[in-house]
Amino acid sequence: MKALWLGAAYLCCVVGFGWLALAMESHWQQLRGAQPLPAGAARALRVLGAVGLFASLLACLRADHASMAALVWVMLLAAAALTVALTLSWRPALLRPLVGWVRAD
């Protein structure tokens, strides 16, 4: 059961960092080209990113006691940030499902 919670925590971290990255104009252009990033969508992506990272912390706390959960969460943050950075570098289209709900203005 602990492994499921930690897997969920990692997934929440990756999705959260993906949303935060795509809220930035440069990363948005990597994914959507010339389509401008709507201001409302940028705010929503930032909020969703924060919620994703918070959900990751809660999943870590569910998996283990607080001191170990904090350590594991920080390590997951680093691993997820690297995952998103490498994805943006090599295959940004893999992040497309995270912003499928955003429509052009």
Phi and psi in radians as a Rosetta constraint file:
Dihedral C 1 N 2 CA 2 C 2 CIRCULARHARMONIC -1.066 0.35
Dihedral N 2 CA 2 C 2 N 3 CIRCULARHARMONIC -0.701 0.35
Dihedral C 2 N 3 CA 3 C 3 CIRCULARHARMONIC -1.126 0.35
Dihedral N 3 CA 3 C 3 N 4 CIRCULARHARMONIC -0.621 0.35
Dihedral C 3 N 4 CA 4 C 4 CIRCULARHARMONIC -1.133 0.35
Dihedral N 4 CA 4 C 4 N 5 CIRCULARHARMONIC -0.740 0.35
Dihedral C 4 N 5 CA 5 C 5 CIRCULARHARMONIC -1.139 0.35
Dihedral N 5 CA 5 C 5 N 6 CIRCULARHARMONIC -0.700 0.35
Dihedral C 5 N 6 CA 6 C 6 CIRCULARHARMONIC -1.225 0.35
Dihedral N 6 CA 6 C 6 N 7 CIRCULARHARMONIC -0.624 0.35
Dihedral C 6 N 7 CA 7 C 7 CIRCULARHARMONIC -1.120 0.35
Dihedral N 7 CA 7 C 7 N 8 CIRCULARHARMONIC -0.722 0.35
Dihedral C 7 N 8 CA 8 C 8 CIRCULARHARMONIC -1.123 0.35
Dihedral N 8 CA 8 C 8 N 9 CIRCULARHARMONIC -0.671 0.35
Dihedral C 8 N 9 CA 9 C 9 CIRCULARHARMONIC -1.112 0.35
Dihedral N 9 CA 9 C 9 N 10 CIRCULARHARMONIC -0.744 0.35
Dihedral C 9 N 10 CA 10 C 10 CIRCULARHARMONIC -1.132 0.35
Dihedral N 10 CA 10 C 10 N 11 CIRCULARHARMONIC -0.772 0.35
Dihedral C 10 N 11 CA 11 C 11 CIRCULARHARMONIC -1.065 0.35
Dihedral N 11 CA 11 C 11 N 12 CIRCULARHARMONIC -0.746 0.35
Dihedral C 11 N 12 CA 12 C 12 CIRCULARHARMONIC -1.091 0.35
Dihedral N 12 CA 12 C 12 N 13 CIRCULARHARMONIC -0.673 0.35
Dihedral C 12 N 13 CA 13 C 13 CIRCULARHARMONIC -1.105 0.35
Dihedral N 13 CA 13 C 13 N 14 CIRCULARHARMONIC -0.824 0.35
Dihedral C 13 N 14 CA 14 C 14 CIRCULARHARMONIC -1.098 0.35
Dihedral N 14 CA 14 C 14 N 15 CIRCULARHARMONIC -0.812 0.35
Dihedral C 14 N 15 CA 15 C 15 CIRCULARHARMONIC -1.121 0.35
Dihedral N 15 CA 15 C 15 N 16 CIRCULARHARMONIC -0.749 0.35
Dihedral C 15 N 16 CA 16 C 16 CIRCULARHARMONIC -1.076 0.35
Dihedral N 16 CA 16 C 16 N 17 CIRCULARHARMONIC -0.812 0.35
Dihedral C 16 N 17 CA 17 C 17 CIRCULARHARMONIC -1.184 0.35
Dihedral N 17 CA 17 C 17 N 18 CIRCULARHARMONIC -0.583 0.35
Dihedral C 17 N 18 CA 18 C 18 CIRCULARHARMONIC -1.073 0.35
Dihedral N 18 CA 18 C 18 N 19 CIRCULARHARMONIC -0.805 0.35
Dihedral C 18 N 19 CA 19 C 19 CIRCULARHARMONIC -1.096 0.35
Dihedral N 19 CA 19 C 19 N 20 CIRCULARHARMONIC -0.752 0.35
Dihedral C 19 N 20 CA 20 C 20 CIRCULARHARMONIC -1.107 0.35
Dihedral N 20 CA 20 C 20 N 21 CIRCULARHARMONIC -0.704 0.35
Dihedral C 20 N 21 CA 21 C 21 CIRCULARHARMONIC -1.159 0.35
Dihedral N 21 CA 21 C 21 N 22 CIRCULARHARMONIC -0.739 0.35
Dihedral C 21 N 22 CA 22 C 22 CIRCULARHARMONIC -1.292 0.35
Dihedral N 22 CA 22 C 22 N 23 CIRCULARHARMONIC -0.161 0.35
Dihedral C 22 N 23 CA 23 C 23 CIRCULARHARMONIC -1.354 0.35
Dihedral N 23 CA 23 C 23 N 24 CIRCULARHARMONIC -0.140 0.35
Dihedral C 23 N 24 CA 24 C 24 CIRCULARHARMONIC -1.654 0.35
Dihedral N 24 CA 24 C 24 N 25 CIRCULARHARMONIC 2.396 0.35
Dihedral C 24 N 25 CA 25 C 25 CIRCULARHARMONIC -0.971 0.35
Dihedral N 25 CA 25 C 25 N 26 CIRCULARHARMONIC -0.755 0.35
Dihedral C 25 N 26 CA 26 C 26 CIRCULARHARMONIC -1.127 0.35
Dihedral N 26 CA 26 C 26 N 27 CIRCULARHARMONIC -0.728 0.35
Dihedral C 26 N 27 CA 27 C 27 CIRCULARHARMONIC -1.267 0.35
Dihedral N 27 CA 27 C 27 N 28 CIRCULARHARMONIC -0.599 0.35
Dihedral C 27 N 28 CA 28 C 28 CIRCULARHARMONIC -1.049 0.35
Dihedral N 28 CA 28 C 28 N 29 CIRCULARHARMONIC -0.751 0.35
Dihedral C 28 N 29 CA 29 C 29 CIRCULARHARMONIC -1.143 0.35
Dihedral N 29 CA 29 C 29 N 30 CIRCULARHARMONIC -0.562 0.35
Dihedral C 29 N 30 CA 30 C 30 CIRCULARHARMONIC -1.050 0.35
Dihedral N 30 CA 30 C 30 N 31 CIRCULARHARMONIC -0.601 0.35
Dihedral C 30 N 31 CA 31 C 31 CIRCULARHARMONIC -1.606 0.35
Dihedral N 31 CA 31 C 31 N 32 CIRCULARHARMONIC -0.745 0.35
Dihedral C 31 N 32 CA 32 C 32 CIRCULARHARMONIC -1.944 0.35
Dihedral N 32 CA 32 C 32 N 33 CIRCULARHARMONIC 0.030 0.35
Dihedral C 32 N 33 CA 33 C 33 CIRCULARHARMONIC 1.158 0.35
Dihedral N 33 CA 33 C 33 N 34 CIRCULARHARMONIC -2.215 0.35
Dihedral C 33 N 34 CA 34 C 34 CIRCULARHARMONIC -1.372 0.35
Dihedral N 34 CA 34 C 34 N 35 CIRCULARHARMONIC -0.206 0.35
Dihedral C 34 N 35 CA 35 C 35 CIRCULARHARMONIC -1.106 0.35
Dihedral N 35 CA 35 C 35 N 36 CIRCULARHARMONIC 2.133 0.35
Dihedral C 35 N 36 CA 36 C 36 CIRCULARHARMONIC -1.234 0.35
Dihedral N 36 CA 36 C 36 N 37 CIRCULARHARMONIC 2.649 0.35
Dihedral C 36 N 37 CA 37 C 37 CIRCULARHARMONIC -1.456 0.35
Dihedral N 37 CA 37 C 37 N 38 CIRCULARHARMONIC 1.972 0.35
Dihedral C 37 N 38 CA 38 C 38 CIRCULARHARMONIC -1.089 0.35
Dihedral N 38 CA 38 C 38 N 39 CIRCULARHARMONIC 2.485 0.35
Dihedral C 38 N 39 CA 39 C 39 CIRCULARHARMONIC -1.040 0.35
Dihedral N 39 CA 39 C 39 N 40 CIRCULARHARMONIC -0.727 0.35
Dihedral C 39 N 40 CA 40 C 40 CIRCULARHARMONIC -1.108 0.35
Dihedral N 40 CA 40 C 40 N 41 CIRCULARHARMONIC -0.661 0.35
Dihedral C 40 N 41 CA 41 C 41 CIRCULARHARMONIC -1.182 0.35
Dihedral N 41 CA 41 C 41 N 42 CIRCULARHARMONIC -0.658 0.35
Dihedral C 41 N 42 CA 42 C 42 CIRCULARHARMONIC -1.086 0.35
Dihedral N 42 CA 42 C 42 N 43 CIRCULARHARMONIC -0.760 0.35
Dihedral C 42 N 43 CA 43 C 43 CIRCULARHARMONIC -1.109 0.35
Dihedral N 43 CA 43 C 43 N 44 CIRCULARHARMONIC -0.779 0.35
Dihedral C 43 N 44 CA 44 C 44 CIRCULARHARMONIC -1.086 0.35
Dihedral N 44 CA 44 C 44 N 45 CIRCULARHARMONIC -0.710 0.35
Dihedral C 44 N 45 CA 45 C 45 CIRCULARHARMONIC -1.116 0.35
Dihedral N 45 CA 45 C 45 N 46 CIRCULARHARMONIC -0.677 0.35
Dihedral C 45 N 46 CA 46 C 46 CIRCULARHARMONIC -1.127 0.35
Dihedral N 46 CA 46 C 46 N 47 CIRCULARHARMONIC -0.766 0.35
Dihedral C 46 N 47 CA 47 C 47 CIRCULARHARMONIC -1.119 0.35
Dihedral N 47 CA 47 C 47 N 48 CIRCULARHARMONIC -0.802 0.35
Dihedral C 47 N 48 CA 48 C 48 CIRCULARHARMONIC -1.063 0.35
Dihedral N 48 CA 48 C 48 N 49 CIRCULARHARMONIC -0.674 0.35
Dihedral C 48 N 49 CA 49 C 49 CIRCULARHARMONIC -1.078 0.35
Dihedral N 49 CA 49 C 49 N 50 CIRCULARHARMONIC -0.778 0.35
Dihedral C 49 N 50 CA 50 C 50 CIRCULARHARMONIC -1.115 0.35
Dihedral N 50 CA 50 C 50 N 51 CIRCULARHARMONIC -0.716 0.35
Dihedral C 50 N 51 CA 51 C 51 CIRCULARHARMONIC -1.113 0.35
Dihedral N 51 CA 51 C 51 N 52 CIRCULARHARMONIC -0.711 0.35
Dihedral C 51 N 52 CA 52 C 52 CIRCULARHARMONIC -1.072 0.35
Dihedral N 52 CA 52 C 52 N 53 CIRCULARHARMONIC -0.747 0.35
Dihedral C 52 N 53 CA 53 C 53 CIRCULARHARMONIC -1.202 0.35
Dihedral N 53 CA 53 C 53 N 54 CIRCULARHARMONIC -0.643 0.35
Dihedral C 53 N 54 CA 54 C 54 CIRCULARHARMONIC -1.167 0.35
Dihedral N 54 CA 54 C 54 N 55 CIRCULARHARMONIC -0.712 0.35
Dihedral C 54 N 55 CA 55 C 55 CIRCULARHARMONIC -1.080 0.35
Dihedral N 55 CA 55 C 55 N 56 CIRCULARHARMONIC -0.615 0.35
Dihedral C 55 N 56 CA 56 C 56 CIRCULARHARMONIC -1.107 0.35
Dihedral N 56 CA 56 C 56 N 57 CIRCULARHARMONIC -0.749 0.35
Dihedral C 56 N 57 CA 57 C 57 CIRCULARHARMONIC -1.070 0.35
Dihedral N 57 CA 57 C 57 N 58 CIRCULARHARMONIC -0.773 0.35
Dihedral C 57 N 58 CA 58 C 58 CIRCULARHARMONIC -1.084 0.35
Dihedral N 58 CA 58 C 58 N 59 CIRCULARHARMONIC -0.676 0.35
Dihedral C 58 N 59 CA 59 C 59 CIRCULARHARMONIC -1.150 0.35
Dihedral N 59 CA 59 C 59 N 60 CIRCULARHARMONIC -0.669 0.35
Dihedral C 59 N 60 CA 60 C 60 CIRCULARHARMONIC -1.127 0.35
Dihedral N 60 CA 60 C 60 N 61 CIRCULARHARMONIC -0.705 0.35
Dihedral C 60 N 61 CA 61 C 61 CIRCULARHARMONIC -1.155 0.35
Dihedral N 61 CA 61 C 61 N 62 CIRCULARHARMONIC -0.541 0.35
Dihedral C 61 N 62 CA 62 C 62 CIRCULARHARMONIC -1.255 0.35
Dihedral N 62 CA 62 C 62 N 63 CIRCULARHARMONIC -0.547 0.35
Dihedral C 62 N 63 CA 63 C 63 CIRCULARHARMONIC -1.378 0.35
Dihedral N 63 CA 63 C 63 N 64 CIRCULARHARMONIC -0.523 0.35
Dihedral C 63 N 64 CA 64 C 64 CIRCULARHARMONIC -2.636 0.35
Dihedral N 64 CA 64 C 64 N 65 CIRCULARHARMONIC 3.033 0.35
Dihedral C 64 N 65 CA 65 C 65 CIRCULARHARMONIC -1.233 0.35
Dihedral N 65 CA 65 C 65 N 66 CIRCULARHARMONIC 2.855 0.35
Dihedral C 65 N 66 CA 66 C 66 CIRCULARHARMONIC -1.008 0.35
Dihedral N 66 CA 66 C 66 N 67 CIRCULARHARMONIC -0.787 0.35
Dihedral C 66 N 67 CA 67 C 67 CIRCULARHARMONIC -1.177 0.35
Dihedral N 67 CA 67 C 67 N 68 CIRCULARHARMONIC -0.682 0.35
Dihedral C 67 N 68 CA 68 C 68 CIRCULARHARMONIC -1.272 0.35
Dihedral N 68 CA 68 C 68 N 69 CIRCULARHARMONIC -0.653 0.35
Dihedral C 68 N 69 CA 69 C 69 CIRCULARHARMONIC -1.087 0.35
Dihedral N 69 CA 69 C 69 N 70 CIRCULARHARMONIC -0.703 0.35
Dihedral C 69 N 70 CA 70 C 70 CIRCULARHARMONIC -1.107 0.35
Dihedral N 70 CA 70 C 70 N 71 CIRCULARHARMONIC -0.745 0.35
Dihedral C 70 N 71 CA 71 C 71 CIRCULARHARMONIC -1.117 0.35
Dihedral N 71 CA 71 C 71 N 72 CIRCULARHARMONIC -0.826 0.35
Dihedral C 71 N 72 CA 72 C 72 CIRCULARHARMONIC -1.110 0.35
Dihedral N 72 CA 72 C 72 N 73 CIRCULARHARMONIC -0.693 0.35
Dihedral C 72 N 73 CA 73 C 73 CIRCULARHARMONIC -1.086 0.35
Dihedral N 73 CA 73 C 73 N 74 CIRCULARHARMONIC -0.764 0.35
Dihedral C 73 N 74 CA 74 C 74 CIRCULARHARMONIC -1.094 0.35
Dihedral N 74 CA 74 C 74 N 75 CIRCULARHARMONIC -0.705 0.35
Dihedral C 74 N 75 CA 75 C 75 CIRCULARHARMONIC -1.164 0.35
Dihedral N 75 CA 75 C 75 N 76 CIRCULARHARMONIC -0.674 0.35
Dihedral C 75 N 76 CA 76 C 76 CIRCULARHARMONIC -1.150 0.35
Dihedral N 76 CA 76 C 76 N 77 CIRCULARHARMONIC -0.641 0.35
Dihedral C 76 N 77 CA 77 C 77 CIRCULARHARMONIC -1.038 0.35
Dihedral N 77 CA 77 C 77 N 78 CIRCULARHARMONIC -0.785 0.35
Dihedral C 77 N 78 CA 78 C 78 CIRCULARHARMONIC -1.134 0.35
Dihedral N 78 CA 78 C 78 N 79 CIRCULARHARMONIC -0.769 0.35
Dihedral C 78 N 79 CA 79 C 79 CIRCULARHARMONIC -1.139 0.35
Dihedral N 79 CA 79 C 79 N 80 CIRCULARHARMONIC -0.715 0.35
Dihedral C 79 N 80 CA 80 C 80 CIRCULARHARMONIC -1.209 0.35
Dihedral N 80 CA 80 C 80 N 81 CIRCULARHARMONIC -0.677 0.35
Dihedral C 80 N 81 CA 81 C 81 CIRCULARHARMONIC -1.081 0.35
Dihedral N 81 CA 81 C 81 N 82 CIRCULARHARMONIC -0.724 0.35
Dihedral C 81 N 82 CA 82 C 82 CIRCULARHARMONIC -1.126 0.35
Dihedral N 82 CA 82 C 82 N 83 CIRCULARHARMONIC -0.734 0.35
Dihedral C 82 N 83 CA 83 C 83 CIRCULARHARMONIC -1.032 0.35
Dihedral N 83 CA 83 C 83 N 84 CIRCULARHARMONIC -0.816 0.35
Dihedral C 83 N 84 CA 84 C 84 CIRCULARHARMONIC -1.184 0.35
Dihedral N 84 CA 84 C 84 N 85 CIRCULARHARMONIC -0.713 0.35
Dihedral C 84 N 85 CA 85 C 85 CIRCULARHARMONIC -1.072 0.35
Dihedral N 85 CA 85 C 85 N 86 CIRCULARHARMONIC -0.784 0.35
Dihedral C 85 N 86 CA 86 C 86 CIRCULARHARMONIC -1.191 0.35
Dihedral N 86 CA 86 C 86 N 87 CIRCULARHARMONIC -0.629 0.35
Dihedral C 86 N 87 CA 87 C 87 CIRCULARHARMONIC -1.118 0.35
Dihedral N 87 CA 87 C 87 N 88 CIRCULARHARMONIC -0.758 0.35
Dihedral C 87 N 88 CA 88 C 88 CIRCULARHARMONIC -1.129 0.35
Dihedral N 88 CA 88 C 88 N 89 CIRCULARHARMONIC -0.550 0.35
Dihedral C 88 N 89 CA 89 C 89 CIRCULARHARMONIC -1.297 0.35
Dihedral N 89 CA 89 C 89 N 90 CIRCULARHARMONIC -0.709 0.35
Dihedral C 89 N 90 CA 90 C 90 CIRCULARHARMONIC -1.858 0.35
Dihedral N 90 CA 90 C 90 N 91 CIRCULARHARMONIC -0.721 0.35
Dihedral C 90 N 91 CA 91 C 91 CIRCULARHARMONIC -2.472 0.35
Dihedral N 91 CA 91 C 91 N 92 CIRCULARHARMONIC 1.201 0.35
Dihedral C 91 N 92 CA 92 C 92 CIRCULARHARMONIC -1.053 0.35
Dihedral N 92 CA 92 C 92 N 93 CIRCULARHARMONIC -0.429 0.35
Dihedral C 92 N 93 CA 93 C 93 CIRCULARHARMONIC -1.096 0.35
Dihedral N 93 CA 93 C 93 N 94 CIRCULARHARMONIC -0.363 0.35
Dihedral C 93 N 94 CA 94 C 94 CIRCULARHARMONIC -1.146 0.35
Dihedral N 94 CA 94 C 94 N 95 CIRCULARHARMONIC -0.340 0.35
Dihedral C 94 N 95 CA 95 C 95 CIRCULARHARMONIC -1.558 0.35
Dihedral N 95 CA 95 C 95 N 96 CIRCULARHARMONIC -0.030 0.35
Dihedral C 95 N 96 CA 96 C 96 CIRCULARHARMONIC -0.972 0.35
Dihedral N 96 CA 96 C 96 N 97 CIRCULARHARMONIC -0.678 0.35
Dihedral C 96 N 97 CA 97 C 97 CIRCULARHARMONIC -1.047 0.35
Dihedral N 97 CA 97 C 97 N 98 CIRCULARHARMONIC -0.388 0.35
Dihedral C 97 N 98 CA 98 C 98 CIRCULARHARMONIC -1.244 0.35
Dihedral N 98 CA 98 C 98 N 99 CIRCULARHARMONIC -0.384 0.35
Dihedral C 98 N 99 CA 99 C 99 CIRCULARHARMONIC -2.177 0.35
Dihedral N 99 CA 99 C 99 N 100 CIRCULARHARMONIC 0.400 0.35
Dihedral C 99 N 100 CA 100 C 100 CIRCULARHARMONIC -1.093 0.35
Dihedral N 100 CA 100 C 100 N 101 CIRCULARHARMONIC -0.409 0.35
Dihedral C 100 N 101 CA 101 C 101 CIRCULARHARMONIC -1.422 0.35
Dihedral N 101 CA 101 C 101 N 102 CIRCULARHARMONIC -0.203 0.35
Dihedral C 101 N 102 CA 102 C 102 CIRCULARHARMONIC -1.416 0.35
Dihedral N 102 CA 102 C 102 N 103 CIRCULARHARMONIC 2.201 0.35
Dihedral C 102 N 103 CA 103 C 103 CIRCULARHARMONIC -1.851 0.35
Dihedral N 103 CA 103 C 103 N 104 CIRCULARHARMONIC 2.638 0.35
Dihedral C 103 N 104 CA 104 C 104 CIRCULARHARMONIC -1.194 0.35
Dihedral N 104 CA 104 C 104 N 105 CIRCULARHARMONIC 2.558 0.35
